[in-house]
Amino acid sequence: MNKLYSFASKVLLLVGLISLVLAVIVKFFEQFAYFGIFPLSYLRFAGVCLLFVIASSLAQMAAGKQPQKKRRR
């Protein structure tokens, strides 16, 4: 299951970064709509993708921690 989340994180990171770059390019050339979608929609989609990447990375880090041994005094 860890490999699935890792692969999904990498794909969504790539898609999010492409969407972010596309939003900046569309906004830079001052076109109001590209494929009928406004630049703000690209930015919001990129934000959702990157938020999922952060959440899945934190879940992987939490699942990977091993319990520590109890100390005897």
Secondary structure as UniProt FT lines:
FT   HELIX           2..28
FT   TURN            29..30
FT   TURN            35..36
FT   HELIX           39..64
//
